[in-house]
Amino acid sequence: MALTILRLATLYGEEDPGNVGRLMRTLDRGRFLWIGDGSNRKSSEFGECH
């Protein structure tokens, strides 16, 4: 049986309350712990609210 898994891109933008905003704050504080060699990729897409 064939199986396809779709993983949607992470959305981010101004006043982002989700994971990307939390990640950026963690990086700014110098508290981020890399797992592996740091070569992982993450799909992301910027969105604006009007």
N, CA, C and O of each residue as an XYZ file, in Angstrom:
200
protein
N       0.845     -1.174      0.000
C       0.000      0.000      0.000
C       0.894      1.242      0.000
O       1.769      1.380      0.855
N       0.677      2.128     -0.941
C       1.424      3.387     -1.030
C       0.829      4.402     -0.055
O      -0.381      4.455      0.163
N       1.714      5.197      0.518
C       1.277      6.189      1.481
C       1.998      7.501      1.197
O       3.216      7.516      1.020
N       1.253      8.600      1.155
C       1.833      9.928      0.949
C       1.519     10.775      2.166
O       0.372     10.852      2.605
N       2.556     11.415      2.710
C       2.375     12.282      3.866
C       2.710     13.700      3.452
O       3.816     13.961      2.979
N       1.777     14.615      3.621
C       1.989     16.017      3.301
C       2.245     16.791      4.587
O       1.474     16.690      5.541
N       3.323     17.560      4.612
C       3.620     18.404      5.770
C       3.549     19.847      5.304
O       4.355     20.278      4.479
N       2.604     20.583      5.819
C       2.409     21.960      5.406
C       3.523     22.844      5.929
O       4.122     22.557      6.965
N       3.798     23.917      5.212
C       4.808     24.881      5.643
C       4.326     25.612      6.888
O       3.124     25.777      7.095
N       5.261     26.042      7.705
C       4.946     26.830      8.892
C       4.691     28.268      8.469
O       5.502     28.850      7.749
N       3.592     28.846      8.900
C       3.281     30.237      8.605
C       3.832     31.126      9.711
O       3.776     30.770     10.888
N       4.365     32.285      9.329
C       4.839     33.245     10.317
C       4.573     34.645      9.812
O       4.349     34.846      8.618
N       4.596     35.615     10.710
C       4.360     37.007     10.351
C       4.431     37.876     11.589
O       4.792     37.412     12.670
N       4.080     39.150     11.420
C       4.086     40.065     12.551
C       3.129     39.575     13.631
O       2.066     39.032     13.332
N       3.517     39.771     14.883
C       2.720     39.358     16.033
C       2.385     37.868     16.006
O       1.297     37.462     16.415
N       3.318     37.064     15.528
C       3.141     35.617     15.440
C       3.078     35.013     16.839
O       4.059     35.091     17.578
N       1.949     34.413     17.222
C       1.836     33.838     18.557
C       2.302     32.378     18.618
O       2.315     31.780     19.694
N       2.681     31.805     17.478
C       2.949     30.373     17.417
C       4.414     29.986     17.553
O       5.214     30.696     18.164
N       4.737     28.854     16.973
C       6.050     28.240     17.122
C       7.200     29.088     16.610
O       8.255     29.122     17.244
N       7.039     29.767     15.498
C       8.141     30.544     14.923
C       8.507     31.707     15.836
O       9.688     31.978     16.050
N       7.512     32.389     16.371
C       7.771     33.482     17.305
C       8.499     32.992     18.547
O       9.431     33.636     19.030
N       8.066     31.851     19.054
C       8.710     31.254     20.231
C      10.144     30.849     19.900
O      11.041     31.049     20.719
N      10.374     30.288     18.722
C      11.719     29.910     18.293
C      12.630     31.126     18.200
O      13.778     31.071     18.643
N      12.137     32.222     17.632
C      12.951     33.433     17.492
C      13.319     34.017     18.861
O      14.450     34.460     19.062
N      12.384     34.018     19.786
C      12.683     34.510     21.140
C      13.724     33.622     21.824
O      14.612     34.121     22.516
N      13.614     32.314     21.631
C      14.580     31.381     22.215
C      15.968     31.612     21.635
O      16.955     31.595     22.371
N      16.056     31.826     20.325
C      17.343     32.109     19.685
C      17.931     33.417     20.208
O      19.126     33.492     20.492
N      17.097     34.442     20.334
C      17.564     35.745     20.846
C      18.143     35.627     22.255
O      19.105     36.318     22.591
N      17.566     34.762     23.071
C      18.035     34.588     24.445
C      19.261     33.685     24.556
O      19.853     33.559     25.628
N      19.642     33.052     23.426
C      20.785     32.144     23.441
C      20.498     30.834     24.154
O      21.413     30.196     24.675
N      19.244     30.432     24.182
C      18.852     29.215     24.898
C      18.453     28.079     23.975
O      17.842     27.109     24.424
N      18.780     28.176     22.712
C      18.399     27.141     21.751
C      19.433     26.028     21.753
O      20.634     26.298     21.738
N      18.986     24.790     21.771
C      19.868     23.633     21.739
C      19.704     22.941     20.388
O      18.630     22.431     20.069
N      20.777     22.928     19.598
C      20.738     22.232     18.313
C      20.759     20.738     18.556
O      21.494     20.258     19.419
N      19.962     20.002     17.806
C      19.999     18.547     17.821
C      20.533     18.123     16.461
O      19.968     18.494     15.432
N      21.591     17.367     16.445
C      22.225     16.964     15.197
C      23.248     18.000     14.772
O      23.736     18.782     15.588
N      23.568     17.995     13.474
C      24.621     18.886     12.968
C      24.099     20.236     12.480
O      24.878     21.047     11.979
N      22.798     20.492     12.617
C      22.238     21.785     12.228
C      21.905     21.915     10.752
O      21.599     23.013     10.288
N      21.958     20.821     10.005
C      21.693     20.898      8.568
C      20.224     20.641      8.218
O      19.880     20.592      7.038
N      19.357     20.477      9.215
C      17.931     20.252      8.953
C      17.322     21.476      8.277
O      17.755     22.606      8.502
N      16.330     21.238      7.462
C      15.626     22.330      6.779
C      14.186     22.373      7.240
O      13.597     21.355      7.604
N      13.631     23.576      7.214
C      12.238     23.771      7.608
C      11.551     24.642      6.575
O      12.057     25.711      6.232
N      10.423     24.209      6.079
C       9.655     25.013      5.126
C       8.876     26.061      5.897
O       8.261     25.763      6.921
N       8.904     27.286      5.404
C       8.140     28.337      6.061
C       7.611     29.313      5.018
O       8.133     29.411      3.908
N       6.573     30.023      5.401
C       5.928     30.968      4.497
C       5.466     32.179      5.302
O       4.844     32.028      6.353
N       5.770     33.383      4.810
C       5.386     34.619      5.470
C       3.965     34.992      5.103
O       3.581     34.911      3.937
N       3.183     35.399      6.090
C       1.808     35.825      5.827
C       1.538     37.164      6.475
O       2.010     37.423      7.582
N       0.775     38.030      5.796
C       0.404     39.334      6.331
C      -1.083     39.380      6.604
O      -1.882     38.883      5.810
N      -1.453     39.968      7.708
C      -2.868     40.169      8.024
C      -3.235     41.616      7.730
O      -2.509     42.534      8.110
N      -4.336     41.817      7.068
C      -4.792     43.181      6.750
C      -6.110     43.453      7.405
O      -6.659     44.546      7.257
